[in-house]
Amino acid sequence: MICEDDRLMAEIAEQVLSDDTCELTVVENGALAIDELRKRAYDLVITDAVMPERSGLEVTTFIRRHQRLNTPVLMLSGISDLKYVREAKERGVNDFLSKPFSAERLRRKVSQLLKKNLFVSSGLVV
């Protein structure tokens, strides 16, 4: 799942990650992400840090506390403050990607998270 309130950033991420082996769901805020997570499990969640209604940290907290899932979370953010990054990791964010980012860096981070968590298979749900 891609959870990003900036339409352009969401479209870029979707284009970079779209291929025949990956099913993508794109939502524009944290509240919609949580609604989606209540409906189904995802192999990976990519979330913006700051969004309307619910933040990326709130989405991560929902995944870790309420669903008790090991779903990898990649946080995208323009915030590069080390204190914020540390807090995000303490709350369960697996990796952090600062905006702006290249298509290659996004692909590499996603690949690393999926391999690390042994979710590499055909028909991924992101």
The first five atom37 places (N, CA, C, CB, O) and aatype in JSON, in Angstrom:
{
  "aatype": [12, 9, 4, 6, 3, 3, 1, 10, 12, 0, 6, 9, 0, 6, 5, 19, 10, 15, 3, 3, 16, 4, 6, 10, 16, 19, 19, 6, 2, 7, 0, 10, 0, 9, 3, 6, 10, 1, 11, 1, 0, 18, 3, 10, 19, 9, 16, 3, 0, 19, 12, 14, 6, 1, 15, 7, 10, 6, 19, 16, 16, 13, 9, 1, 1, 8, 5, 1, 10, 2, 16, 14, 19, 10, 12, 10, 15, 7, 9, 15, 3, 10, 11, 18, 19, 1, 6, 0, 11, 6, 1, 7, 19, 2, 3, 13, 10, 15, 11, 14, 13, 15, 0, 6, 1, 10, 1, 1, 11, 19, 15, 5, 10, 10, 11, 11, 2, 10, 13, 19, 15, 15, 7, 10, 19, 19],
  "atom_mask": [
    [1, 1, 1, 1, 1],
    [1, 1, 1, 1, 1],
    [1, 1, 1, 1, 1],
    [1, 1, 1, 1, 1],
    [1, 1, 1, 1, 1],
    [1, 1, 1, 1, 1],
    [1, 1, 1, 1, 1],
    [1, 1, 1, 1, 1],
    [1, 1, 1, 1, 1],
    [1, 1, 1, 1, 1],
    [1, 1, 1, 1, 1],
    [1, 1, 1, 1, 1],
    [1, 1, 1, 1, 1],
    [1, 1, 1, 1, 1],
    [1, 1, 1, 1, 1],
    [1, 1, 1, 1, 1],
    [1, 1, 1, 1, 1],
    [1, 1, 1, 1, 1],
    [1, 1, 1, 1, 1],
    [1, 1, 1, 1, 1],
    [1, 1, 1, 1, 1],
    [1, 1, 1, 1, 1],
    [1, 1, 1, 1, 1],
    [1, 1, 1, 1, 1],
    [1, 1, 1, 1, 1],
    [1, 1, 1, 1, 1],
    [1, 1, 1, 1, 1],
    [1, 1, 1, 1, 1],
    [1, 1, 1, 1, 1],
    [1, 1, 1, 0, 1],
    [1, 1, 1, 1, 1],
    [1, 1, 1, 1, 1],
    [1, 1, 1, 1, 1],
    [1, 1, 1, 1, 1],
    [1, 1, 1, 1, 1],
    [1, 1, 1, 1, 1],
    [1, 1, 1, 1, 1],
    [1, 1, 1, 1, 1],
    [1, 1, 1, 1, 1],
    [1, 1, 1, 1, 1],
    [1, 1, 1, 1, 1],
    [1, 1, 1, 1, 1],
    [1, 1, 1, 1, 1],
    [1, 1, 1, 1, 1],
    [1, 1, 1, 1, 1],
    [1, 1, 1, 1, 1],
    [1, 1, 1, 1, 1],
    [1, 1, 1, 1, 1],
    [1, 1, 1, 1, 1],
    [1, 1, 1, 1, 1],
    [1, 1, 1, 1, 1],
    [1, 1, 1, 1, 1],
    [1, 1, 1, 1, 1],
    [1, 1, 1, 1, 1],
    [1, 1, 1, 1, 1],
    [1, 1, 1, 0, 1],
    [1, 1, 1, 1, 1],
    [1, 1, 1, 1, 1],
    [1, 1, 1, 1, 1],
    [1, 1, 1, 1, 1],
    [1, 1, 1, 1, 1],
    [1, 1, 1, 1, 1],
    [1, 1, 1, 1, 1],
    [1, 1, 1, 1, 1],
    [1, 1, 1, 1, 1],
    [1, 1, 1, 1, 1],
    [1, 1, 1, 1, 1],
    [1, 1, 1, 1, 1],
    [1, 1, 1, 1, 1],
    [1, 1, 1, 1, 1],
    [1, 1, 1, 1, 1],
    [1, 1, 1, 1, 1],
    [1, 1, 1, 1, 1],
    [1, 1, 1, 1, 1],
    [1, 1, 1, 1, 1],
    [1, 1, 1, 1, 1],
    [1, 1, 1, 1, 1],
    [1, 1, 1, 0, 1],
    [1, 1, 1, 1, 1],
    [1, 1, 1, 1, 1],
    [1, 1, 1, 1, 1],
    [1, 1, 1, 1, 1],
    [1, 1, 1, 1, 1],
    [1, 1, 1, 1, 1],
    [1, 1, 1, 1, 1],
    [1, 1, 1, 1, 1],
    [1, 1, 1, 1, 1],
    [1, 1, 1, 1, 1],
    [1, 1, 1, 1, 1],
    [1, 1, 1, 1, 1],
    [1, 1, 1, 1, 1],
    [1, 1, 1, 0, 1],
    [1, 1, 1, 1, 1],
    [1, 1, 1, 1, 1],
    [1, 1, 1, 1, 1],
    [1, 1, 1, 1, 1],
    [1, 1, 1, 1, 1],
    [1, 1, 1, 1, 1],
    [1, 1, 1, 1, 1],
    [1, 1, 1, 1, 1],
    [1, 1, 1, 1, 1],
    [1, 1, 1, 1, 1],
    [1, 1, 1, 1, 1],
    [1, 1, 1, 1, 1],
    [1, 1, 1, 1, 1],
    [1, 1, 1, 1, 1],
    [1, 1, 1, 1, 1],
    [1, 1, 1, 1, 1],
    [1, 1, 1, 1, 1],
    [1, 1, 1, 1, 1],
    [1, 1, 1, 1, 1],
    [1, 1, 1, 1, 1],
    [1, 1, 1, 1, 1],
    [1, 1, 1, 1, 1],
    [1, 1, 1, 1, 1],
    [1, 1, 1, 1, 1],
    [1, 1, 1, 1, 1],
    [1, 1, 1, 1, 1],
    [1, 1, 1, 1, 1],
    [1, 1, 1, 1, 1],
    [1, 1, 1, 1, 1],
    [1, 1, 1, 1, 1],
    [1, 1, 1, 0, 1],
    [1, 1, 1, 1, 1],
    [1, 1, 1, 1, 1],
    [1, 1, 1, 1, 1]
  ],
  "atom_positions": [
    [[0.84, -1.17, 0.0], [0.0, 0.0, 0.0], [0.9, 1.24, 0.0], [-0.96, -0.01, 1.22], [1.92, 1.3, 0.69]],
    [[0.48, 2.22, -0.78], [1.15, 3.52, -0.78], [0.18, 4.51, -0.15], [1.56, 3.97, -2.24], [-0.94, 4.68, -0.63]],
    [[0.61, 5.15, 0.91], [-0.21, 6.12, 1.63], [0.49, 7.47, 1.55], [-0.46, 5.69, 3.12], [1.46, 7.72, 2.27]],
    [[0.01, 8.33, 0.67], [0.68, 9.59, 0.39], [-0.35, 10.64, 0.01], [1.74, 9.42, -0.74], [-1.14, 10.43, -0.91]],
    [[-0.35, 11.77, 0.72], [-1.33, 12.83, 0.44], [-0.92, 13.72, -0.73], [-1.54, 13.67, 1.67], [-1.78, 14.39, -1.31]],
    [[0.34, 13.75, -1.09], [0.81, 14.53, -2.24], [0.57, 13.69, -3.49], [2.34, 14.93, -2.09], [1.24, 12.68, -3.71]],
    [[-0.39, 14.11, -4.29], [-0.82, 13.32, -5.45], [0.34, 13.01, -6.4], [-1.91, 14.07, -6.22], [0.44, 11.88, -6.89]],
    [[1.21, 13.99, -6.65], [2.34, 13.77, -7.54], [3.3, 12.71, -6.99], [3.08, 15.08, -7.77], [3.74, 11.83, -7.72]],
    [[3.61, 12.81, -5.69], [4.49, 11.81, -5.07], [3.87, 10.42, -5.12], [4.8, 12.2, -3.61], [4.56, 9.44, -5.37]],
    [[2.57, 10.33, -4.89], [1.88, 9.04, -4.95], [1.94, 8.46, -6.36], [0.41, 9.19, -4.5], [2.17, 7.26, -6.54]],
    [[1.73, 9.3, -7.36], [1.79, 8.84, -8.75], [3.19, 8.38, -9.12], [1.33, 9.95, -9.7], [3.36, 7.37, -9.81]],
    [[4.2, 9.12, -8.68], [5.59, 8.73, -8.96], [5.89, 7.37, -8.34], [6.58, 9.79, -8.44], [6.43, 6.48, -9.0]],
    [[5.55, 7.21, -7.07], [5.79, 5.93, -6.38], [5.04, 4.8, -7.07], [5.37, 6.02, -4.9], [5.58, 3.7, -7.25]],
    [[3.81, 5.07, -7.46], [3.02, 4.04, -8.14], [3.65, 3.65, -9.47], [1.58, 4.53, -8.37], [3.73, 2.46, -9.79]],
    [[4.11, 4.62, -10.24], [4.75, 4.33, -11.53], [6.04, 3.54, -11.33], [5.05, 5.63, -12.29], [6.31, 2.59, -12.07]],
    [[6.83, 3.92, -10.35], [8.1, 3.25, -10.09], [7.88, 1.8, -9.69], [8.89, 4.0, -8.99], [8.64, 0.92, -10.09]],
    [[6.85, 1.54, -8.91], [6.64, 0.2, -8.35], [5.67, -0.66, -9.15], [6.14, 0.32, -6.96], [5.5, -1.84, -8.85]],
    [[5.03, -0.1, -10.17], [4.07, -0.87, -10.96], [4.79, -1.86, -11.86], [3.19, 0.07, -11.8], [5.65, -1.48, -12.66]],
    [[4.43, -3.09, -11.73], [4.88, -4.14, -12.65], [3.91, -5.31, -12.51], [6.36, -4.59, -12.35], [2.96, -5.25, -11.74]],
    [[4.17, -6.35, -13.26], [3.24, -7.49, -13.29], [3.21, -8.3, -12.01], [3.59, -8.38, -14.42], [2.27, -9.08, -11.81]],
    [[4.21, -8.16, -11.14], [4.28, -9.0, -9.94], [3.76, -8.3, -8.69], [5.7, -9.45, -9.72], [3.81, -8.87, -7.61]],
    [[3.28, -7.09, -8.83], [2.92, -6.31, -7.65], [1.54, -5.68, -7.81], [3.97, -5.22, -7.39], [1.26, -5.0, -8.8]],
    [[0.68, -5.92, -6.84], [-0.64, -5.3, -6.81], [-0.58, -4.11, -5.85], [-1.76, -6.33, -6.36], [-0.27, -4.28, -4.67]],
    [[-0.87, -2.92, -6.35], [-0.74, -1.71, -5.54], [-2.1, -1.14, -5.15], [0.05, -0.66, -6.28], [-3.04, -1.14, -5.93]],
    [[-2.16, -0.66, -3.91], [-3.3, 0.11, -3.44], [-2.76, 1.46, -3.04], [-4.05, -0.6, -2.24], [-1.77, 1.54, -2.31]],
    [[-3.38, 2.54, -3.51], [-2.93, 3.89, -3.19], [-4.05, 4.61, -2.46], [-2.51, 4.68, -4.48], [-5.19, 4.65, -2.93]],
    [[-3.72, 5.18, -1.29], [-4.67, 5.98, -0.52], [-4.04, 7.32, -0.2], [-5.09, 5.24, 0.8], [-2.82, 7.46, -0.19]],
    [[-4.89, 8.34, 0.05], [-4.34, 9.69, 0.2], [-4.22, 10.21, 1.62], [-5.17, 10.61, -0.55], [-3.81, 11.36, 1.81]],
    [[-4.55, 9.4, 2.6], [-4.33, 9.85, 3.98], [-4.28, 8.65, 4.94], [-5.45, 10.83, 4.42], [-4.62, 7.53, 4.57]],
    [[-3.84, 8.93, 6.15], [-3.66, 7.87, 7.12], [-4.94, 7.18, 7.56], [0.0, 0.0, 0.0], [-4.94, 5.99, 7.84]],
    [[-6.03, 7.94, 7.61], [-7.32, 7.34, 8.0], [-7.75, 6.29, 6.98], [-8.4, 8.43, 8.15], [-8.22, 5.22, 7.35]],
    [[-7.59, 6.61, 5.69], [-7.93, 5.64, 4.65], [-6.99, 4.43, 4.68], [-7.89, 6.31, 3.26], [-7.41, 3.31, 4.4]],
    [[-5.73, 4.66, 5.02], [-4.78, 3.55, 5.14], [-5.23, 2.59, 6.23], [-3.36, 4.08, 5.44], [-5.21, 1.37, 6.04]],
    [[-5.62, 3.13, 7.36], [-6.08, 2.29, 8.47], [-7.34, 1.53, 8.08], [-6.34, 3.15, 9.74], [-7.49, 0.36, 8.42]],
    [[-8.26, 2.19, 7.37], [-9.45, 1.5, 6.87], [-9.07, 0.32, 5.98], [-10.35, 2.48, 6.1], [-9.64, -0.76, 6.11]],
    [[-8.1, 0.53, 5.08], [-7.65, -0.54, 4.19], [-6.99, -1.68, 4.98], [-6.67, 0.02, 3.14], [-7.21, -2.85, 4.69]],
    [[-6.19, -1.31, 5.97], [-5.5, -2.32, 6.77], [-6.48, -3.17, 7.59], [-4.5, -1.64, 7.7], [-6.18, -4.31, 7.92]],
    [[-7.64, -2.61, 7.9], [-8.67, -3.39, 8.6], [-9.3, -4.43, 7.68], [-9.76, -2.46, 9.15], [-9.81, -5.45, 8.14]],
    [[-9.25, -4.18, 6.37], [-9.87, -5.07, 5.39], [-8.97, -6.21, 4.96], [-10.28, -4.28, 4.18], [-9.44, -7.31, 4.67]],
    [[-7.65, -5.95, 4.9], [-6.73, -6.96, 4.39], [-5.32, -6.71, 4.87], [-6.77, -6.99, 2.88], [-4.98, -5.61, 5.3]],
    [[-4.51, -7.72, 4.77], [-3.08, -7.6, 5.12], [-2.31, -7.19, 3.87], [-2.52, -8.94, 5.71], [-2.66, -7.57, 2.75]],
    [[-1.27, -6.43, 4.07], [-0.4, -5.99, 2.98], [1.01, -6.49, 3.23], [-0.42, -4.44, 2.84], [1.44, -6.63, 4.38]],
    [[1.74, -6.75, 2.15], [3.11, -7.22, 2.26], [4.07, -6.09, 2.58], [3.53, -7.9, 0.97], [5.18, -6.33, 3.07]],
    [[3.66, -4.85, 2.32], [4.49, -3.68, 2.56], [3.58, -2.45, 2.62], [5.58, -3.52, 1.46], [2.62, -2.34, 1.85]],
    [[3.9, -1.54, 3.53], [3.2, -0.25, 3.59], [4.24, 0.84, 3.43], [2.39, -0.08, 4.94], [5.22, 0.91, 4.17]],
    [[4.01, 1.7, 2.43], [4.84, 2.88, 2.21], [3.97, 4.06, 2.62], [5.36, 2.99, 0.7], [2.9, 4.28, 2.04]],
    [[4.42, 4.83, 3.6], [3.59, 5.92, 4.1], [4.36, 7.22, 4.22], [3.0, 5.54, 5.43], [5.53, 7.23, 4.6]],
    [[3.68, 8.3, 3.91], [4.22, 9.62, 4.15], [4.2, 9.84, 5.66], [3.41, 10.75, 3.39], [3.39, 9.24, 6.37]],
    [[5.08, 10.68, 6.14], [5.13, 10.96, 7.58], [3.99, 11.89, 8.0], [6.47, 11.58, 7.96], [3.3, 11.63, 8.99]],
    [[3.8, 12.97, 7.26], [2.84, 14.01, 7.64], [1.7, 14.03, 6.62], [3.52, 15.41, 7.73], [1.9, 14.31, 5.44]],
    [[0.49, 13.72, 7.12], [-0.7, 13.69, 6.26], [-1.9, 14.17, 7.04], [-0.96, 12.26, 5.71], [-1.88, 14.22, 8.27]],
    [[-2.95, 14.54, 6.32], [-4.19, 14.91, 7.02], [-4.84, 13.68, 7.67], [-5.18, 15.58, 6.05], [-4.65, 12.55, 7.23]],
    [[-5.59, 13.91, 8.69], [-6.39, 12.93, 9.43], [-5.56, 12.0, 10.31], [-7.18, 12.11, 8.47], [-5.8, 11.95, 11.51]],
    [[-4.62, 11.26, 9.76], [-3.74, 10.38, 10.54], [-2.34, 10.45, 9.94], [-4.28, 8.91, 10.55], [-2.18, 10.45, 8.71]],
    [[-1.34, 10.5, 10.79], [0.04, 10.59, 10.31], [0.59, 9.2, 9.99], [0.93, 11.27, 11.37], [-0.02, 8.18, 10.3]],
    [[1.75, 9.19, 9.36], [2.44, 7.93, 9.09], [2.8, 7.2, 10.38], [0.0, 0.0, 0.0], [2.79, 5.97, 10.41]],
    [[3.11, 7.94, 11.43], [3.4, 7.31, 12.72], [2.15, 6.64, 13.28], [3.93, 8.36, 13.73], [2.22, 5.56, 13.87]],
    [[1.0, 7.28, 13.1], [-0.25, 6.67, 13.57], [-0.59, 5.41, 12.77], [-1.41, 7.68, 13.46], [-1.08, 4.43, 13.33]],
    [[-0.32, 5.43, 11.48], [-0.55, 4.24, 10.66], [0.36, 3.11, 11.14], [-0.29, 4.54, 9.16], [-0.07, 1.97, 11.28]],
    [[1.64, 3.43, 11.38], [2.59, 2.43, 11.86], [2.17, 1.88, 13.22], [4.0, 3.04, 11.96], [2.23, 0.67, 13.44]],
    [[1.75, 2.75, 14.11], [1.3, 2.31, 15.44], [0.11, 1.37, 15.3], [0.91, 3.53, 16.32], [0.04, 0.36, 16.0]],
    [[-0.81, 1.67, 14.41], [-1.96, 0.79, 14.18], [-1.49, -0.59, 13.73], [-2.91, 1.41, 13.12], [-1.96, -1.61, 14.23]],
    [[-0.57, -0.62, 12.79], [-0.06, -1.9, 12.29], [0.59, -2.7, 13.41], [0.95, -1.67, 11.15], [0.33, -3.89, 13.56]],
    [[1.43, -2.05, 14.19], [2.2, -2.76, 15.22], [1.36, -3.14, 16.44], [3.37, -1.91, 15.66], [1.5, -4.25, 16.97]],
    [[0.51, -2.25, 16.9], [-0.24, -2.5, 18.15], [-1.56, -3.21, 17.94], [-0.5, -1.21, 18.86], [-1.87, -4.17, 18.64]],
    [[-2.32, -2.74, 16.98], [-3.67, -3.27, 16.83], [-3.72, -4.52, 15.98], [-4.56, -2.22, 16.22], [-4.52, -5.43, 16.24]],
    [[-2.88, -4.58, 14.98], [-2.89, -5.76, 14.13], [-1.77, -6.73, 14.49], [-2.77, -5.36, 12.69], [-1.79, -7.89, 14.08]],
    [[-0.8, -6.26, 15.25], [0.34, -7.07, 15.65], [0.98, -7.77, 14.45], [-0.09, -8.12, 16.69], [1.31, -8.95, 14.48]],
    [[1.14, -6.99, 13.4], [1.72, -7.51, 12.17], [3.18, -7.12, 12.04], [0.94, -7.01, 10.97], [3.62, -6.11, 12.57]],
    [[3.92, -7.95, 11.32], [5.32, -7.65, 11.02], [5.47, -7.0, 9.65], [6.16, -8.91, 11.08], [6.56, -6.97, 9.08]],
    [[4.38, -6.48, 9.14], [4.4, -5.83, 7.84], [5.49, -4.75, 7.81], [3.03, -5.21, 7.52], [5.5, -3.86, 8.66]],
    [[6.4, -4.82, 6.83], [7.41, -3.77, 6.74], [6.78, -2.42, 6.43], [8.45, -4.13, 5.68], [5.85, -2.32, 5.64]],
    [[7.3, -1.38, 7.07], [6.83, -0.01, 6.84], [8.01, 0.83, 6.38], [6.17, 0.59, 8.14], [9.03, 0.92, 7.06]],
    [[7.84, 1.46, 5.22], [8.81, 2.41, 4.69], [8.19, 3.79, 4.78], [9.21, 2.06, 3.21], [7.14, 4.05, 4.19]],
    [[8.83, 4.68, 5.52], [8.3, 6.03, 5.69], [9.0, 6.99, 4.74], [8.45, 6.5, 7.15], [10.23, 7.02, 4.66]],
    [[8.2, 7.77, 4.02], [8.7, 8.81, 3.14], [8.51, 10.14, 3.84], [7.97, 8.8, 1.76], [7.45, 10.39, 4.42]],
    [[9.52, 11.0, 3.8], [9.35, 12.27, 4.5], [10.34, 13.32, 4.04], [9.47, 12.06, 5.97], [11.47, 13.02, 3.66]],
    [[9.88, 14.56, 4.11], [10.76, 15.7, 3.91], [11.44, 16.06, 5.22], [0.0, 0.0, 0.0], [12.32, 16.92, 5.24]],
    [[11.05, 15.42, 6.31], [11.62, 15.68, 7.62], [12.89, 14.83, 7.75], [10.6, 15.35, 8.77], [12.83, 13.61, 7.66]],
    [[14.01, 15.48, 7.96], [15.26, 14.73, 8.09], [15.85, 14.85, 9.49], [16.29, 15.21, 7.06], [17.0, 14.45, 9.72]],
    [[15.08, 15.39, 10.42], [15.51, 15.54, 11.8], [15.78, 14.16, 12.42], [14.45, 16.31, 12.62], [14.91, 13.3, 12.41]],
    [[16.98, 13.97, 12.95], [17.36, 12.67, 13.51], [16.46, 12.23, 14.66], [18.79, 12.72, 13.97], [16.2, 11.04, 14.83]],
    [[15.99, 13.18, 15.46], [15.09, 12.85, 16.56], [13.79, 12.24, 16.02], [14.79, 14.11, 17.42], [13.29, 11.26, 16.58]],
    [[13.25, 12.81, 14.95], [12.02, 12.3, 14.35], [12.26, 10.91, 13.76], [11.51, 13.27, 13.27], [11.44, 10.0, 13.95]],
    [[13.37, 10.73, 13.06], [13.7, 9.44, 12.47], [13.82, 8.38, 13.57], [15.02, 9.52, 11.65], [13.32, 7.27, 13.42]],
    [[14.48, 8.73, 14.66], [14.63, 7.8, 15.79], [13.26, 7.43, 16.36], [15.52, 8.42, 16.9], [13.0, 6.26, 16.62]],
    [[12.39, 8.42, 16.56], [11.05, 8.15, 17.08], [10.28, 7.24, 16.13], [10.27, 9.46, 17.29], [9.59, 6.32, 16.57]],
    [[10.39, 7.49, 14.83], [9.7, 6.66, 13.85], [10.17, 5.21, 13.94], [9.93, 7.2, 12.42], [9.36, 4.28, 13.9]],
    [[11.46, 5.02, 14.06], [11.99, 3.65, 14.16], [11.57, 2.99, 15.47], [13.54, 3.65, 14.06], [11.3, 1.79, 15.51]],
    [[11.51, 3.77, 16.55], [11.05, 3.22, 17.84], [9.59, 2.78, 17.76], [11.22, 4.26, 18.95], [9.19, 1.84, 18.45]],
    [[8.81, 3.46, 16.94], [7.39, 3.11, 16.79], [7.16, 1.96, 15.82], [6.61, 4.32, 16.34], [6.03, 1.49, 15.67]],
    [[8.23, 1.51, 15.16], [8.08, 0.36, 14.29], [8.32, 0.59, 12.82], [0.0, 0.0, 0.0], [8.15, -0.34, 12.02]],
    [[8.73, 1.79, 12.43], [9.07, 2.04, 11.02], [10.36, 1.27, 10.73], [9.23, 3.59, 10.73], [11.33, 1.38, 11.47]],
    [[10.35, 0.51, 9.65], [11.52, -0.31, 9.31], [12.61, 0.48, 8.6], [11.1, -1.47, 8.45], [13.8, 0.25, 8.82]],
    [[12.21, 1.42, 7.75], [13.19, 2.19, 7.01], [12.59, 3.55, 6.67], [13.65, 1.45, 5.73], [11.38, 3.74, 6.7]],
    [[13.47, 4.47, 6.34], [13.1, 5.86, 6.14], [13.71, 6.33, 4.83], [13.57, 6.75, 7.34], [14.89, 6.07, 4.58]],
    [[12.94, 7.02, 4.0], [13.44, 7.54, 2.74], [13.09, 9.02, 2.66], [12.83, 6.75, 1.53], [11.92, 9.4, 2.63]],
    [[14.13, 9.85, 2.62], [13.92, 11.3, 2.59], [13.5, 11.76, 1.19], [15.19, 12.04, 3.02], [14.02, 11.28, 0.18]],
    [[12.55, 12.69, 1.16], [12.13, 13.31, -0.09], [13.06, 14.48, -0.38], [10.63, 13.78, -0.01], [13.5, 15.14, 0.56]],
    [[13.37, 14.76, -1.6], [13.03, 13.96, -2.79], [13.94, 12.74, -2.88], [13.16, 14.81, -4.08], [15.04, 12.72, -2.33]],
    [[13.47, 11.72, -3.59], [14.23, 10.49, -3.73], [14.2, 10.06, -5.19], [13.66, 9.36, -2.81], [13.32, 10.45, -5.96]],
    [[15.19, 9.26, -5.56], [15.24, 8.75, -6.93], [14.41, 7.48, -7.04], [16.71, 8.48, -7.37], [14.13, 6.81, -6.04]],
    [[14.02, 7.17, -8.26], [13.26, 5.94, -8.51], [14.08, 4.73, -8.08], [12.88, 5.83, -10.0], [13.54, 3.78, -7.51]],
    [[15.37, 4.76, -8.35], [16.24, 3.64, -7.99], [16.32, 3.45, -6.48], [17.64, 3.86, -8.56], [16.3, 2.31, -6.0]],
    [[16.42, 4.53, -5.73], [16.48, 4.4, -4.26], [15.18, 3.82, -3.72], [16.75, 5.78, -3.61], [15.21, 2.98, -2.81]],
    [[14.05, 4.24, -4.26], [12.76, 3.7, -3.82], [12.7, 2.21, -4.13], [11.58, 4.45, -4.49], [12.34, 1.41, -3.26]],
    [[13.04, 1.83, -5.36], [13.02, 0.41, -5.72], [13.94, -0.42, -4.81], [13.45, 0.23, -7.19], [13.56, -1.5, -4.36]],
    [[15.13, 0.1, -4.55], [16.1, -0.62, -3.72], [15.58, -0.81, -2.3], [17.43, 0.13, -3.7], [15.69, -1.9, -1.74]],
    [[15.02, 0.27, -1.7], [14.49, 0.17, -0.33], [13.35, -0.85, -0.26], [13.99, 1.55, 0.17], [13.29, -1.67, 0.66]],
    [[12.44, -0.79, -1.23], [11.31, -1.72, -1.25], [11.82, -3.15, -1.39], [10.34, -1.38, -2.41], [11.37, -4.04, -0.67]],
    [[12.75, -3.38, -2.29], [13.31, -4.71, -2.5], [13.98, -5.22, -1.23], [14.31, -4.7, -3.66], [13.77, -6.37, -0.84]],
    [[14.77, -4.39, -0.58], [15.45, -4.79, 0.65], [14.46, -5.17, 1.75], [16.37, -3.66, 1.15], [14.63, -6.18, 2.43]],
    [[13.42, -4.36, 1.91], [12.43, -4.65, 2.96], [11.68, -5.94, 2.69], [11.43, -3.49, 3.09], [11.44, -6.73, 3.6]],
    [[11.32, -6.15, 1.43], [10.59, -7.38, 1.1], [11.46, -8.61, 1.27], [10.05, -7.31, -0.32], [11.0, -9.63, 1.79]],
    [[12.7, -8.53, 0.84], [13.61, -9.68, 0.99], [13.91, -9.95, 2.45], [14.92, -9.43, 0.22], [13.91, -11.1, 2.89]],
    [[14.16, -8.9, 3.2], [14.48, -9.05, 4.61], [13.34, -9.72, 5.38], [14.79, -7.7, 5.23], [13.58, -10.49, 6.31]],
    [[12.13, -9.43, 4.98], [10.97, -9.97, 5.69], [10.39, -11.22, 5.03], [9.9, -8.91, 5.79], [9.3, -11.68, 5.38]],
    [[11.13, -11.75, 4.08], [10.75, -13.02, 3.43], [9.36, -13.0, 2.81], [10.83, -14.14, 4.43], [8.64, -14.0, 2.83]],
    [[9.0, -11.85, 2.25], [7.71, -11.75, 1.58], [7.89, -11.81, 0.05], [7.0, -10.46, 1.98], [6.95, -11.53, -0.69]],
    [[9.07, -12.16, -0.4], [9.31, -12.16, -1.83], [8.61, -13.37, -2.45], [10.83, -12.17, -2.13], [8.97, -14.52, -2.19]],
    [[7.63, -13.07, -3.26], [6.89, -14.1, -3.98], [6.14, -13.42, -5.1], [5.91, -14.89, -3.05], [6.13, -12.19, -5.19]],
    [[5.52, -14.19, -5.96], [4.7, -13.58, -7.01], [3.39, -13.11, -6.39], [4.44, -14.57, -8.18], [2.92, -13.68, -5.41]],
    [[2.83, -12.07, -6.96], [1.55, -11.57, -6.49], [1.63, -10.8, -5.19], [0.0, 0.0, 0.0], [0.75, -10.92, -4.35]],
    [[2.67, -10.0, -5.01], [2.79, -9.19, -3.79], [1.65, -8.21, -3.68], [4.13, -8.45, -3.77], [1.15, -7.71, -4.69]],
    [[1.25, -7.92, -2.48], [0.2, -6.94, -2.22], [0.83, -5.78, -1.48], [-0.98, -7.56, -1.41], [1.2, -5.92, -0.31]],
    [[0.95, -4.63, -2.15], [1.6, -3.45, -1.58], [0.63, -2.31, -1.55], [2.86, -3.07, -2.38], [0.98, -1.22, -1.1]]
  ]
}
